[in-house]
Amino acid sequence: WFAVDVNRRESGDDGELRLPELRVFADWSELVGGPGKDDLERVLPEFFERSLKLVSREDLMSCRVIRSLKFAAAGRDCWVVGVRLEYQERLPDTMILPLVLVSDEEYGRLLRPAREVAVATIAGSQSGILCDATALPDYLQALLAMVSRQGRVKVEHGELVGVAYEEVPDGSGLTPAVAPAGDDGVEADFGHRVLLKTYRRVENGMNPDV
């Protein structure tokens, strides 16, 4: 059902970026919760080496998907994936990686450089580029709207809940501008009215920025 090949894709200012190709039988969700998960886990070390400056391929031994939940953004499915990174020289990390499948046209309009967000090309029953969803405006707008409206999304083992401690604009009509926030995530500026920060590394306890 699945195969891993190497494909070349143009990526704007990044030059020619070599991406692995993952083939799917039914749809790309098989890569996060089905028989294709092993294939996804095999390509994630190279992705994290590119996207996280503090991760070296020599030190990173493996990536394992430990949790996934589906989140709808503008009528399309995104999967928010928890990934366990195992190292040779330090303690493991748990990272949050939201994934989305984009078309070739959308790939050229991502909010972040392709080298930081592109995971693999998808072929088979579906085609496109599997990317970090934080580079997609629809995903960021859906997150902000959920916080603003204090929405709830049912997931397999519970609920994803948006919490606002004061009135927050929902981002309607605003296109986010994105800046990296180091290895900790990204910051999305919605028209200088609200700043949405996503966190990538998961640790026990309350984040000091909250």
C-alpha positions as CSV (number, residue, x, y, z in Angstrom):
1,W,0.0,0.0,0.0
2,F,2.8,2.4,0.7
3,A,6.2,3.3,-0.7
4,V,8.9,5.9,0.1
5,D,10.7,7.5,-2.9
6,V,12.7,10.7,-3.4
7,N,11.1,13.5,-5.4
8,R,12.3,16.9,-6.4
9,R,10.2,20.0,-6.1
10,E,10.9,23.7,-6.7
11,S,10.6,25.7,-3.5
12,G,11.0,29.4,-4.4
13,D,13.8,31.1,-2.5
14,D,14.9,27.8,-1.1
15,G,16.1,26.5,-4.5
16,E,15.5,22.9,-5.3
17,L,14.3,21.0,-2.3
18,R,14.4,17.2,-2.3
19,L,11.4,15.7,-0.6
20,P,10.5,12.1,0.0
21,E,7.4,10.7,-1.6
22,L,4.8,8.8,0.3
23,R,2.2,6.7,-1.6
24,V,-1.3,6.2,0.0
25,F,-4.0,3.7,-0.8
26,A,-7.1,5.5,0.4
27,D,-6.2,8.9,1.8
28,W,-3.4,10.6,3.6
29,S,-4.8,10.2,7.1
30,E,-3.4,6.6,6.8
31,L,0.0,8.2,7.5
32,V,-0.9,9.4,11.0
33,G,-3.2,6.6,12.3
34,G,-3.1,3.7,9.9
35,P,-0.7,1.3,8.2
36,G,1.3,4.2,6.7
37,K,2.4,5.5,10.0
38,D,5.8,3.7,9.8
39,D,6.5,5.4,6.5
40,L,5.7,8.9,8.0
41,E,8.0,8.1,11.0
42,R,10.8,7.3,8.6
43,V,10.7,10.7,6.9
44,L,10.2,12.8,10.0
45,P,13.9,12.8,11.2
46,E,15.0,14.6,8.0
47,F,12.1,17.1,8.3
48,F,12.9,18.0,11.9
49,E,16.6,18.4,11.0
50,R,15.6,20.9,8.4
51,S,13.0,22.8,10.5
52,L,14.6,22.8,13.9
53,K,18.0,24.3,14.1
54,L,18.9,22.6,17.4
55,V,18.3,19.1,16.0
56,S,21.1,17.3,14.2
57,R,20.7,14.2,12.2
58,E,23.7,12.6,13.9
59,D,22.0,13.0,17.3
60,L,18.4,12.4,16.4
61,M,17.9,8.6,16.4
62,S,14.1,8.2,15.7
63,C,10.7,9.9,15.6
64,R,7.6,8.1,16.8
65,V,4.0,9.3,16.4
66,I,2.4,8.9,19.8
67,R,-0.9,10.8,19.4
68,S,-3.0,12.3,16.6
69,L,-6.2,14.2,16.5
70,K,-8.2,15.6,13.6
71,F,-9.0,19.3,13.4
72,A,-11.1,20.9,10.6
73,A,-9.9,24.2,9.1
74,A,-12.0,25.9,6.3
75,G,-13.6,22.6,5.3
76,R,-10.4,20.6,5.2
77,D,-8.9,18.1,7.6
78,C,-5.7,18.8,9.5
79,W,-4.1,16.3,11.8
80,V,-2.4,17.6,14.9
81,V,0.3,15.0,15.7
82,G,2.4,14.4,18.8
83,V,5.9,13.2,17.9
84,R,8.4,11.7,20.3
85,L,12.0,12.5,19.3
86,E,14.7,10.2,20.6
87,Y,18.3,11.4,20.8
88,Q,21.6,9.8,21.4
89,E,23.1,12.5,23.7
90,R,20.1,14.0,25.5
91,L,16.7,13.4,26.8
92,P,13.7,12.9,24.4
93,D,11.5,15.7,23.3
94,T,7.8,15.6,22.5
95,M,6.8,17.9,19.6
96,I,3.5,19.0,18.3
97,L,3.3,18.9,14.5
98,P,0.0,20.0,12.8
99,L,-0.1,18.4,9.3
100,V,-2.1,19.4,6.2
101,L,-2.1,18.3,2.6
102,V,-1.9,21.2,0.1
103,S,-2.0,21.5,-3.6
104,D,0.9,22.6,-5.9
105,E,-0.8,26.0,-6.2
106,E,-1.2,26.4,-2.4
107,Y,2.4,25.2,-1.9
108,G,3.7,28.3,-3.7
109,R,1.7,30.6,-1.3
110,L,2.7,29.2,2.1
111,L,3.4,31.7,4.8
112,R,6.8,30.2,5.7
113,P,9.7,28.9,3.6
114,A,9.2,25.4,2.1
115,R,12.4,24.1,3.7
116,E,10.9,24.7,7.2
117,V,7.4,23.3,6.6
118,A,7.4,20.7,3.7
119,V,7.4,17.1,5.0
120,A,6.8,14.9,1.9
121,T,5.0,14.7,-1.4
122,I,1.9,12.5,-1.5
123,A,1.0,10.3,-4.4
124,G,-1.5,7.5,-5.1
125,S,-5.2,8.0,-4.3
126,Q,-4.4,11.6,-3.3
127,S,-1.7,13.9,-4.4
128,G,-0.1,17.1,-3.0
129,I,2.5,18.2,-0.5
130,L,2.3,17.3,3.2
131,C,3.2,20.4,5.2
132,D,3.3,21.9,8.7
133,A,-0.2,23.5,8.9
134,T,1.1,26.6,10.6
135,A,2.2,27.8,7.2
136,L,-1.4,27.7,6.0
137,P,-3.6,30.8,6.7
138,D,-6.8,28.7,7.0
139,Y,-5.3,26.7,9.8
140,L,-4.1,29.7,11.8
141,Q,-7.5,31.5,11.3
142,A,-9.3,28.4,12.5
143,L,-7.2,28.2,15.6
144,L,-7.8,31.9,16.4
145,A,-11.5,31.6,15.8
146,M,-11.8,28.7,18.1
147,V,-10.0,30.7,20.9
148,S,-12.1,33.8,20.2
149,R,-15.4,31.9,20.2
150,Q,-14.3,29.5,23.0
151,G,-15.2,26.7,20.7
152,R,-15.0,23.0,21.4
153,V,-14.0,20.3,18.9
154,K,-14.7,16.6,19.8
155,V,-11.7,14.4,19.2
156,E,-11.2,10.7,19.7
157,H,-10.3,10.8,23.4
158,G,-12.0,14.0,24.5
159,E,-12.3,17.6,23.4
160,L,-10.1,20.4,22.1
161,V,-11.2,23.5,23.9
162,G,-10.6,27.2,23.0
163,V,-10.2,29.4,26.1
164,A,-10.2,33.2,26.1
165,Y,-9.6,35.2,29.3
166,E,-10.6,38.4,27.6
167,E,-12.3,39.5,24.3
168,V,-10.1,38.3,21.4
169,P,-10.8,39.2,17.7
170,D,-11.6,36.1,15.6
171,G,-9.4,37.2,12.7
172,S,-12.2,37.5,10.2
173,G,-11.0,39.3,7.1
174,L,-7.4,39.4,8.4
175,T,-4.5,37.6,6.7
176,P,-1.9,36.4,9.2
177,A,1.8,37.3,8.8
178,V,4.0,34.6,10.3
179,A,7.4,34.9,12.0
180,P,9.4,32.0,13.5
181,A,9.5,31.8,17.3
182,G,12.6,29.7,17.4
183,D,12.2,26.0,18.0
184,D,9.2,26.7,20.1
185,G,6.7,27.4,17.3
186,V,5.6,30.3,15.3
187,E,3.9,33.7,15.8
188,A,1.1,34.8,13.6
189,D,0.3,38.6,13.5
190,F,-3.3,39.3,12.4
191,G,-3.3,42.9,11.2
192,H,-1.4,44.1,14.3
193,R,-4.7,43.4,16.2
194,V,-3.8,40.1,17.8
195,L,-0.7,37.9,18.0
196,L,-1.3,34.1,17.9
197,K,1.7,32.0,19.1
198,T,1.8,28.3,18.6
199,Y,4.0,26.0,20.7
200,R,5.8,23.0,19.3
201,R,7.7,21.5,22.3
202,V,5.4,19.9,24.9
203,E,6.5,19.8,28.5
204,N,4.8,19.1,31.9
205,G,3.3,22.1,33.7
206,M,2.1,25.6,32.7
207,N,4.1,27.5,30.0
208,P,5.6,30.6,31.5
209,D,4.3,32.7,28.6
210,V,0.7,31.9,29.5
